[in-house]
């Protein structure tokens, strides 16, 4: 598999209330990465809550790529709309795109 689904980001809002809910309801655990981002653990797929993502924003599915530039070129060639060009973040680099159905996804790599 070239670009598997690797991570899902969700709006966090009140991160303390949100993580408390998921801990109580499903037994998930969490790692805080600063005041605005908390990683999800024990949910079967890596993910996180972003305090700065507006409530009601759809989840952001993030794919993993071994060759970010090649993946970006394939997304563009297939008709994907690049919404956020490649940028750095603490875990590596990523870009965001919109597919023909309007879904927004991200792709990350080293």
Secondary structure, 3 states (H helix, E strand, C coil): CCCCEEEEEEECCCHHHHHHHHHHHHCCEEEECCCCEEEEECCCCCEEEECCCCCCCCCEEEEECCCHHHHHHHHHHCCCEEEEEEEEECCEEEEEEECCCCCEEEEEEC
